[in-house]
Amino acid sequence: MLNLANILDFSAKEYAQKTALVLGDKRFSYAQLDAVANQVANGLVARGIGTGDKVALSCPNLPYFPMIYFGILRTGAVVVPLNVLLKGREIAYHLEDSDAKAYFCFQGTPELPMAQEGWAGFQEVEACEHFWVITADPAAPSPIEGTSTFGQFIADQSPVFDPVITQFDDTAVILYTSGTTGFPKGAELSHGSMTLNALGSRDLAQLTTEDVHLVVLPLFHSFGQTVLMNAGLSMGNTLVLIPRFDPAVVLGAMQAEKVTVFAGVPTMYWAMLNFEDPENKIDSAAIADSLRVGVSGASSLPLEIIKGIEAKYRISIMEGYGLSETCPVATFNHLHKKRKPGSVGTPIWGIEVRVVDLESNPLPAGEIGEVAIRGHNVMKGYYNKPEATAEAFKGTSWFHTGDLATMDEDGYVYIVDRVKDMIIRGGFNVYPREVEEVLMTHPAVSLAAVIGVPHDQHGEEIKAYVVLNAGQEAGEKEIVSWCQEEMAAYKYPRIVEIRESLPMTATGKILKKELKAEAGV
């Protein structure tokens, strides 16, 4: 018997008056978080929603997210977190695909009218019966005529609820993949898998009851949800919520709240390292005095950024690796083991990782192949997609990730690239990440993304999109010539395009599919 909501149940009893959530000048204790989650659970049950029903949630990093998330779980229902940037048509797809019976949606802002998009999507899905707008002020009326608010939903609901008993393998969360190929797929993650990954993340970071997390990673994504929210709340930690990444806001909050744990993606670390502070409001030394743990995931962190961050904040960046389908953590640079630069570490407890060939056979150390994972963290499958699930497992008990890597003799994993991102130029395999790593060592280059573009003679040619460091100048031909000196002839980019920024997802990943679309790939 297990329910992912047990994470909050325990801490609400153990740390009732301790601050659980911080948003600006607002603070919520564990007792307050627990009470609202119970009101959510009672409200859902009163409307006939319970075990196995799917409930969608569109909400940025606000206290409402964990309140509703744990309220849904307590009823035995399944949480379906949605990316806050989705448009109405996309929302309709997710509601339909997940068989969502109800939908909570934040009101948004004039620039990001989430409730309007959510309402438009909801109206297209007949099977989704309930829609509630989460207003910034719970007492405010709904901005969408004819809809109820979250405040109205929990009004008069009891703050006491006895969580429904669920089993280890019962589905707790359906997380949608980013949809790099075709339509997004919903990974079914069980109560047991999610709980073990949260507790495992807690142990990997060696959390103490005094830790304070800076939570800017989106909670609708597996990284922020498991490694920060679930792991942190399980230890009675304080979560400092930031709805949108801005280096000035993040660094200011780290300083003001004496943050001890920060987890981010490479582009966040890059922005923090390159942040200019003309008014001298940020005291990097004060941040470094409090900061104890730095975690990076989602994609590999360039070595130049690691060196810069570690020198500035006097911490060791611990890289891990995982996917939505693995709850997400699969490997990690364990604190008790030697850290190897460029590696995402070794498998976490209870998890097996292999590097395999096209026939799923394990490859020797040092050879490049696809990462395959087996263990308690692996999804049950893609919701209502047996063919996609079968393709992912390839007739084995191993989940095939689509990521290319090598593994050394000590079991350390080195991510090379996505299978679908690999470039074949004139018969030679070129891995974009390797080229990007070299580009990042150019004194004028701040950020780089490499893709393959069609070429009549070579099949594919290598193109690099480059963002320069502030105040630096470099021409495209100059960078090409520099690359020619630094890389093998088949690897260096013949085409370089300098840009002020690169397209990114809400989680900070560079959107190579947009760059490919622009290039006609």
C-alpha positions, 0 to 999 in steps of 0.5 A: 500500500502506497500513495505518493501523497504520503510524502506530504502526509508525513511532513505535515505531521512532523513539521506542521508549523515550518515554512513549506512554501515561499512566494515573494513575501508570502509564506505557507506552513506545512499545516496550511499546505496540507489543509488546502490539499485536503480541501481539494481532495474533498472537493473532487470526491464531492464531484464524483472524482476518485481512483483512476480518474485523470485530472489535468493541471496547468499552473506555473510555480505557485503554491497552488501547484503542490496544493492541487497536485497532492489533493488529486493524489489523495483521492487516488486520482491521477495528476496530468500536469500540462506545460503552461505554454500550451495553446488551446488546440494543444491543450485539447489534445492532452485532455483528450489523450489522457481521458481527463475528467477535470481540469484546473487552469491558472488564469495567466497574465496578459502576455500568457492568457492561460485560462483563455487557452485552457477554456478554449481547449476544454470546450473541445473535449466533451469527456472532460466534465469540470473546469476551474480557473485558478485566480491569483487572488482566490477571492477574485471572480473568474476572468472567464464568464460562466466558469468557477474559480479554484477559490469557489471550488474549495469553499466550505470544503473540510481541511481534513481528508483520509487519503485513499489507499493506492498500490505501488503500481497504480498510476500516480502521474501522467507526464507528457514528453516534449513531442520531439517526434509526432504528438506528445506521449503520456508516460504513466508513472506509478506511485511507487516509482515516483516515491522511490525516485523522490526519496532517492533524489533526497538521499543523493543530494544528502538533504537535511531538514534545514535545506532551502530549495530555489524552485525555478524549474517548472513543476509540471516537468519531471525534474522540478516535480521529483528532484525539488518538490517531492524530494524537498517536501519529503524532508520538511524543506522550504521551497522558494518558488519562482514562476519564471526564470530571470537571473536577477530574480533567481540570484536575488531570491538565493541571496535573500532566502539563504538558499542551500539547494539549487537545481537547474538546466545548463541554460540557467547556469549559463545565464547566472554565470553571464549575468551583469549586475550594474547596480551591484545588488547581488552579493555572489559571496553571500550566495556562495556562503549559503549554497551547498548543493548545485544539481544540473540535468535535462541535458549535459552541462558544458565543461566551461560553464561548470568551471565558471559556476564552481569557481564563482559559487564554491560548489561542485555541480552534480550532474544527473541524467534521466527522462520523463519516462524514468521519473526522471533520475536514472544516473547521478554523480554520487557525492561519495564517489569520484566525480568525472568531468563530462560524465552524468555519473553512475546508476542510482540505487535499484537501477540498471543502465546499459549502452546497447547496439541496434539489436539491444546487445550490450556494448563494451566500455568506450563504444557509442550506443543507445542508453537502455534503462531497467528498474523501479523508475521506469514508466509503466508505458505510454498511456493508451499507446501500446505500439509506442510502448512496444517500440520503446521497450523493443521486446525487452524489459529495458526502456530504450531512451533514444540517447547515445552514450558511452560507459567507461570501465567504472560504470560512468555514463557519458551522454553523447547526443540524441540518436535523432540529432546525430549528423552523418557527414560524408559517411562520418558520424558527427555528434553535435554536443561534441562540436558544441563543447569545443565551440564553447571554449572560443573566448567570444562564444557564450552559447552554441547549438549545432544541427545538420542541414541537407547537402548535395555532396555530403548528405548533411553539412554541419551548421552552428548557431552561436550566441556571443559573450557580452561585449565580444565580437567575432565574425562568422568566417572567423569562427569557422576558421577557428573551428577548422583549427580545433576540430577534425575536417569532417567535424567542424561547422562550415556554416555559422550563424550568430544570434542574440538568443536561441529558442528554448523550451519552458524548461530551458532546453534549446529547441533544436527542432525549431532551428531545424525547421528554420533550416528546412530540415 
